[in-house]
Amino acid sequence: MIKDLLTNTQRYQGLPPKFQEAFSWLTHSDLSTLSCGRHDIAEGVFANVARYTPVAQDQKQYEQHFAYADVQVLVEGSELIAALPCDAEQYRALDNGDDCVLSNSFTTPPSVIHMNAGEFCILWPGEAHKPGLSDGVHAGEVFKIVVKVAV
């Protein structure tokens, strides 16, 4: 997991080229004007843009991905993301083809990531995560972009 300010993406030039395409799109687009839905960026790189109200942790399940890393970017608002390492291979057979398995079968306490507007975090396959959690500070909707990067 990596967390930083979106203005610091140049620090991650050592990541594979698909991440550079994602960072270029994120830093050269007017994110505040993006419509909700899918935005294709490049081969193996696309963004899902959404507005939603964060919820309590017990109202969500952990997500696990196998083929894509998430670059989660908060444009407006704040939220928590619970994350923990897992053996993604034990869940791969449950994937119905959309690169996402939901589960609450973990007993290990998660790390908690506090996301604010202007920040991003990268969550890799093998890192179960529960985004969209209320931080008790921000009331109302958040505006978020999740760039999916094939790995």
Accessible surface in RSA format (square Angstrom, percent):
REM  Atomic radii and reference values for relative SASA: ProtOr
REM  Chains: A
REM  Algorithm: Lee & Richards
REM  Probe-radius: 1.40
REM  Slices: 20
REM RES _ NUM      All-atoms   Total-Side   Main-Chain    Non-polar    All polar
REM                ABS   REL    ABS   REL    ABS   REL    ABS   REL    ABS   REL
RES MET A   1    96.65  50.0  55.73  36.9  40.91  97.4  55.73  47.4  40.91  54.2
RES ILE A   2    40.56  23.1  36.48  27.2   4.08   9.8  40.56  29.2   0.00   0.0
RES LYS A   3    79.30  38.7  53.07  32.6  26.23  62.4  27.44  24.7  51.86  55.2
RES ASP A   4    18.67  13.1  10.27  10.2   8.40  19.9  10.40  24.5   8.27   8.3
RES LEU A   5    86.16  48.0  86.00  61.5   0.16   0.4  86.00  60.4   0.16   0.4
RES LEU A   6    21.25  11.8  20.91  15.0   0.34   0.9  21.05  14.8   0.20   0.5
RES THR A   7   112.62  80.1  89.67  90.9  22.95  54.7  87.95 118.1  24.67  37.3
RES ASN A   8    22.22  15.3  22.22  21.5   0.00   0.0   0.00   0.0  22.22  21.5
RES THR A   9    14.21  10.1  12.90  13.1   1.31   3.1   0.33   0.4  13.87  21.0
RES GLN A  10   102.95  57.6  89.54  65.4  13.41  31.9  56.25 119.7  46.70  35.4
RES ARG A  11   155.33  65.2 118.41  60.4  36.93  87.9  43.10  58.9 112.23  68.0
RES TYR A  12    41.38  19.3  38.11  21.7   3.27   8.5  27.88  21.0  13.50  16.6
RES GLN A  13   126.41  70.7 108.17  79.1  18.24  43.4  32.35  68.9  94.06  71.3
RES GLY A  14    83.47 102.9   0.00   N/A  83.47 102.9  45.81 125.7  37.65  84.3
RES LEU A  15    35.85  20.0  29.00  20.7   6.85  17.2  29.34  20.6   6.51  17.5
RES PRO A  16    72.42  52.8  65.96  60.1   6.46  23.5  72.34  59.7   0.08   0.5
RES PRO A  17   102.62  74.8 100.09  91.2   2.53   9.2 102.12  84.3   0.50   3.1
RES LYS A  18    64.68  31.6  64.66  39.7   0.02   0.0  40.93  36.8  23.74  25.3
RES PHE A  19     1.03   0.5   1.03   0.6   0.00   0.0   1.03   0.6   0.00   0.0
RES GLN A  20    54.90  30.7  50.64  37.0   4.25  10.1  40.19  85.6  14.71  11.2
RES GLU A  21    72.73  41.8  66.47  50.3   6.25  14.9  34.01  65.8  38.71  31.6
RES ALA A  22     0.00   0.0   0.00   0.0   0.00   0.0   0.00   0.0   0.00   0.0
RES PHE A  23     7.08   3.5   6.90   4.3   0.18   0.5   7.08   4.3   0.00   0.0
RES SER A  24    54.67  46.2  50.06  66.8   4.61  10.6  27.71  59.0  26.95  37.8
RES TRP A  25    48.91  19.6  42.05  20.4   6.86  16.1  30.07  16.0  18.84  30.6
RES LEU A  26     2.53   1.4   0.00   0.0   2.53   6.3   0.00   0.0   2.53   6.8
RES THR A  27    63.79  45.4  30.90  31.3  32.89  78.4  29.65  39.8  34.15  51.6
RES HIS A  28   152.95  83.6 114.96  79.9  37.99  97.2  90.01  92.8  62.95  73.2
RES SER A  29    34.62  29.3  14.85  19.8  19.78  45.6  12.69  27.0  21.94  30.7
RES ASP A  30    89.71  62.8  72.29  72.0  17.42  41.2  38.33  90.2  51.39  51.2
RES LEU A  31    20.58  11.5  17.59  12.6   2.99   7.5  17.59  12.4   2.99   8.1
RES SER A  32    65.79  55.6  47.96  64.0  17.83  41.1  32.41  69.0  33.38  46.8
RES THR A  33   100.21  71.3  68.77  69.7  31.44  74.9  60.99  81.9  39.22  59.3
RES LEU A  34    35.38  19.7  23.57  16.9  11.81  29.7  25.14  17.7  10.25  27.6
RES SER A  35    75.14  63.5  64.02  85.4  11.12  25.6  52.11 111.0  23.03  32.3
RES CYS A  36    74.75  56.5  48.60  54.2  26.15  61.5  30.75  77.9  44.00  47.4
RES GLY A  37    36.27  44.7   0.00   N/A  36.27  44.7  35.31  96.9   0.96   2.2
RES ARG A  38   148.74  62.5 115.55  58.9  33.19  79.0  48.88  66.8  99.86  60.5
RES HIS A  39    43.08  23.5  37.90  26.3   5.18  13.2  24.55  25.3  18.53  21.6
RES ASP A  40   110.20  77.2  79.47  79.1  30.73  72.7  33.78  79.5  76.42  76.2
RES ILE A  41    38.99  22.2   7.04   5.2  31.95  77.0  10.34   7.4  28.65  77.7
RES ALA A  42    33.62  30.9  11.04  17.0  22.58  51.4  26.03  36.7   7.59  20.1
RES GLU A  43   154.23  88.5 138.88 105.1  15.36  36.6  62.56 121.0  91.67  74.8
RES GLY A  44    18.92  23.3   0.00   N/A  18.92  23.3  11.44  31.4   7.48  16.8
RES VAL A  45     1.68   1.1   0.00   0.0   1.68   4.1   0.00   0.0   1.68   4.6
RES PHE A  46    26.63  13.3  26.63  16.5   0.00   0.0  26.63  16.1   0.00   0.0
RES ALA A  47     0.00   0.0   0.00   0.0   0.00   0.0   0.00   0.0   0.00   0.0
RES ASN A  48    61.68  42.5  60.17  58.1   1.51   3.6  22.74  54.7  38.94  37.6
RES VAL A  49     5.41   3.6   0.00   0.0   5.41  13.0   0.00   0.0   5.41  14.7
RES ALA A  50    40.74  37.5  39.46  60.9   1.28   2.9  40.74  57.4   0.00   0.0
RES ARG A  51   102.77  43.2  79.66  40.6  23.11  55.0  27.31  37.3  75.46  45.7
RES TYR A  52    61.69  28.8  56.20  32.0   5.50  14.3  59.52  44.7   2.17   2.7
RES THR A  53    79.33  56.4  67.31  68.2  12.02  28.6  48.81  65.6  30.52  46.1
RES PRO A  54    14.49  10.6   4.27   3.9  10.22  37.2   4.43   3.7  10.06  62.6
RES VAL A  55    45.48  29.9  40.32  36.5   5.16  12.4  45.45  39.5   0.02   0.1
RES ALA A  56    49.87  45.8  39.92  61.6   9.94  22.6  46.18  65.0   3.69   9.8
RES GLN A  57    80.68  45.1  74.72  54.6   5.96  14.2  25.65  54.6  55.03  41.7
RES ASP A  58   127.71  89.5  90.07  89.6  37.64  89.0  49.38 116.2  78.34  78.1
RES GLN A  59   124.35  69.5  89.69  65.5  34.66  82.5  35.47  75.5  88.88  67.4
RES LYS A  60    61.53  30.0  54.62  33.5   6.91  16.5  33.14  29.8  28.39  30.2
RES GLN A  61    78.79  44.1  72.63  53.1   6.16  14.7  18.54  39.5  60.25  45.7
RES TYR A  62    12.82   6.0  12.82   7.3   0.00   0.0   9.66   7.3   3.16   3.9
RES GLU A  63    36.40  20.9  36.40  27.5   0.00   0.0   3.60   7.0  32.79  26.8
RES GLN A  64     1.27   0.7   0.46   0.3   0.81   1.9   1.27   2.7   0.00   0.0
RES HIS A  65    11.34   6.2   9.88   6.9   1.45   3.7   9.54   9.8   1.79   2.1
RES PHE A  66    15.62   7.8   2.04   1.3  13.58  35.3   2.60   1.6  13.02  37.3
RES ALA A  67    47.23  43.4  42.86  66.1   4.38  10.0  46.56  65.6   0.68   1.8
RES TYR A  68    53.15  24.8  52.86  30.1   0.29   0.7  21.33  16.0  31.82  39.2
RES ALA A  69     0.00   0.0   0.00   0.0   0.00   0.0   0.00   0.0   0.00   0.0
RES ASP A  70     1.87   1.3   1.86   1.8   0.01   0.0   0.00   0.0   1.87   1.9
RES VAL A  71     0.00   0.0   0.00   0.0   0.00   0.0   0.00   0.0   0.00   0.0
RES GLN A  72     1.86   1.0   1.86   1.4   0.00   0.0   0.00   0.0   1.86   1.4
RES VAL A  73     0.77   0.5   0.77   0.7   0.00   0.0   0.77   0.7   0.00   0.0
RES LEU A  74     0.42   0.2   0.03   0.0   0.39   1.0   0.03   0.0   0.39   1.0
RES VAL A  75    29.66  19.5  12.98  11.7  16.69  40.2  16.74  14.5  12.93  35.1
RES GLU A  76    75.09  43.1  72.54  54.9   2.55   6.1  32.97  63.8  42.12  34.4
RES GLY A  77    18.84  23.2   0.00   N/A  18.84  23.2   6.92  19.0  11.92  26.7
RES SER A  78     9.90   8.4   9.39  12.5   0.50   1.2   7.18  15.3   2.72   3.8
RES GLU A  79     0.00   0.0   0.00   0.0   0.00   0.0   0.00   0.0   0.00   0.0
RES LEU A  80    45.19  25.2  45.19  32.3   0.00   0.0  45.19  31.7   0.00   0.0
RES ILE A  81     0.00   0.0   0.00   0.0   0.00   0.0   0.00   0.0   0.00   0.0
RES ALA A  82     0.39   0.4   0.39   0.6   0.00   0.0   0.39   0.5   0.00   0.0
RES ALA A  83     8.12   7.5   7.43  11.5   0.68   1.6   7.55  10.6   0.57   1.5
RES LEU A  84     6.62   3.7   2.44   1.7   4.17  10.5   6.48   4.6   0.14   0.4
RES PRO A  85   111.26  81.1  98.73  90.0  12.53  45.6  99.07  81.8  12.20  75.8
RES CYS A  86    27.05  20.5   1.85   2.1  25.21  59.2  13.46  34.1  13.60  14.7
RES ASP A  87    85.36  59.8  72.08  71.7  13.28  31.4  32.67  76.9  52.69  52.5
RES ALA A  88    13.43  12.4  10.23  15.8   3.20   7.3  10.23  14.4   3.20   8.5
RES GLU A  89   106.96  61.4  92.72  70.1  14.24  33.9  57.26 110.8  49.70  40.6
RES GLN A  90   114.21  63.9  80.19  58.6  34.01  81.0  35.78  76.2  78.43  59.5
RES TYR A  91    19.94   9.3  19.94  11.3   0.00   0.0  13.13   9.9   6.81   8.4
RES ARG A  92   108.21  45.4 104.56  53.3   3.65   8.7  47.47  64.9  60.74  36.8
RES ALA A  93   100.98  92.8  61.54  95.0  39.44  89.7  74.17 104.5  26.81  71.0
RES LEU A  94   119.98  66.8  95.77  68.5  24.21  60.9 100.12  70.3  19.87  53.5
RES ASP A  95    41.51  29.1  20.58  20.5  20.93  49.5   3.66   8.6  37.85  37.7
RES ASN A  96   128.45  88.6  88.53  85.5  39.92  96.1  45.08 108.5  83.37  80.6
RES GLY A  97    70.46  86.9   0.00   N/A  70.46  86.9  35.89  98.5  34.57  77.4
RES ASP A  98    95.20  66.7  68.45  68.1  26.75  63.3  44.27 104.2  50.93  50.8
RES ASP A  99    16.77  11.7  15.39  15.3   1.38   3.3  14.55  34.2   2.23   2.2
RES CYS A 100    38.20  28.9  27.10  30.2  11.10  26.1  12.14  30.8  26.06  28.1
RES VAL A 101     8.60   5.7   5.33   4.8   3.27   7.9   8.60   7.5   0.00   0.0
RES LEU A 102   101.36  56.4  78.08  55.9  23.28  58.5  78.08  54.8  23.28  62.7
RES SER A 103    12.86  10.9   8.53  11.4   4.34  10.0   8.84  18.8   4.03   5.6
RES ASN A 104    79.92  55.1  52.67  50.9  27.25  65.6  27.46  66.1  52.46  50.7
RES SER A 105    73.58  62.2  41.17  54.9  32.41  74.7  53.03 112.9  20.55  28.8
RES PHE A 106    42.13  21.1  16.60  10.3  25.53  66.4  19.36  11.7  22.77  65.2
RES THR A 107   137.30  97.7 103.83 105.3  33.47  79.8  80.58 108.2  56.73  85.8
RES THR A 108    83.82  59.6  74.99  76.0   8.84  21.1  45.36  60.9  38.46  58.1
RES PRO A 109   111.89  81.5  94.36  86.0  17.53  63.7  99.87  82.5  12.02  74.7
RES PRO A 110    40.76  29.7  23.92  21.8  16.85  61.2  24.42  20.2  16.35 101.6
RES SER A 111    77.48  65.5  66.64  88.9  10.84  25.0  34.76  74.0  42.72  59.8
RES VAL A 112    90.52  59.6  57.20  51.8  33.32  80.3  57.20  49.7  33.32  90.4
RES ILE A 113     9.61   5.5   5.83   4.3   3.78   9.1   9.61   6.9   0.00   0.0
RES HIS A 114    70.44  38.5  66.29  46.1   4.14  10.6  47.31  48.8  23.13  26.9
RES MET A 115     0.13   0.1   0.13   0.1   0.00   0.0   0.13   0.1   0.00   0.0
RES ASN A 116    58.20  40.1  58.20  56.2   0.00   0.0  19.28  46.4  38.92  37.6
RES ALA A 117    53.09  48.8  32.54  50.2  20.54  46.7  32.85  46.3  20.24  53.6
RES GLY A 118    34.69  42.8   0.00   N/A  34.69  42.8  30.81  84.6   3.88   8.7
RES GLU A 119    23.95  13.7  23.95  18.1   0.00   0.0   1.58   3.1  22.36  18.3
RES PHE A 120     0.00   0.0   0.00   0.0   0.00   0.0   0.00   0.0   0.00   0.0
RES CYS A 121     0.00   0.0   0.00   0.0   0.00   0.0   0.00   0.0   0.00   0.0
RES ILE A 122     0.00   0.0   0.00   0.0   0.00   0.0   0.00   0.0   0.00   0.0
RES LEU A 123     1.38   0.8   0.00   0.0   1.38   3.5   0.00   0.0   1.38   3.7
RES TRP A 124    68.01  27.3  64.97  31.4   3.04   7.1  58.89  31.4   9.12  14.8
RES PRO A 125    39.89  29.1  21.01  19.2  18.88  68.6  21.91  18.1  17.98 111.7
RES GLY A 126    18.76  23.1   0.00   N/A  18.76  23.1  12.93  35.5   5.84  13.1
RES GLU A 127    37.63  21.6  35.70  27.0   1.93   4.6  15.36  29.7  22.27  18.2
RES ALA A 128     0.10   0.1   0.00   0.0   0.10   0.2   0.00   0.0   0.10   0.3
RES HIS A 129     1.49   0.8   1.49   1.0   0.00   0.0   1.49   1.5   0.00   0.0
RES LYS A 130    10.87   5.3  10.87   6.7   0.00   0.0   0.00   0.0  10.87  11.6
RES PRO A 131    10.45   7.6  10.45   9.5   0.00   0.0  10.45   8.6   0.00   0.0
RES GLY A 132     2.60   3.2   0.00   N/A   2.60   3.2   1.31   3.6   1.29   2.9
RES LEU A 133     4.57   2.5   4.57   3.3   0.00   0.0   4.57   3.2   0.00   0.0
RES SER A 134    48.87  41.3  34.52  46.1  14.35  33.1  18.43  39.2  30.44  42.6
RES ASP A 135    23.68  16.6   2.08   2.1  21.60  51.1   3.85   9.1  19.83  19.8
RES GLY A 136    74.02  91.3   0.00   N/A  74.02  91.3  38.43 105.5  35.58  79.7
RES VAL A 137   122.12  80.4  91.86  83.2  30.26  72.9  96.37  83.7  25.76  69.9
RES HIS A 138    60.13  32.9  44.12  30.7  16.01  41.0  32.93  33.9  27.19  31.6
RES ALA A 139    96.48  88.7  68.07 105.0  28.41  64.6  75.03 105.7  21.45  56.8
RES GLY A 140    36.93  45.5   0.00   N/A  36.93  45.5  29.69  81.5   7.24  16.2
RES GLU A 141    94.59  54.3  79.06  59.8  15.53  37.0  26.88  52.0  67.72  55.3
RES VAL A 142     0.56   0.4   0.00   0.0   0.56   1.3   0.56   0.5   0.00   0.0
RES PHE A 143     0.88   0.4   0.76   0.5   0.12   0.3   0.76   0.5   0.12   0.3
RES LYS A 144     5.59   2.7   4.90   3.0   0.69   1.6   3.46   3.1   2.13   2.3
RES ILE A 145     0.00   0.0   0.00   0.0   0.00   0.0   0.00   0.0   0.00   0.0
RES VAL A 146    28.55  18.8  28.55  25.8   0.00   0.0  28.55  24.8   0.00   0.0
RES VAL A 147     0.00   0.0   0.00   0.0   0.00   0.0   0.00   0.0   0.00   0.0
RES LYS A 148    20.45  10.0  20.45  12.5   0.00   0.0  14.81  13.3   5.64   6.0
RES VAL A 149     0.07   0.0   0.07   0.1   0.00   0.0   0.07   0.1   0.00   0.0
RES ALA A 150    30.25  27.8  23.65  36.5   6.59  15.0  23.88  33.6   6.37  16.9
RES VAL A 151    94.12  61.9  27.82  25.2  66.30 159.8  64.29  55.9  29.83  80.9
END  Absolute sums over single chains surface
CHAIN  1 A     7396.3       5462.5       1933.8       4168.0       3228.4
END  Absolute sums over all chains
TOTAL          7396.3       5462.5       1933.8       4168.0       3228.4
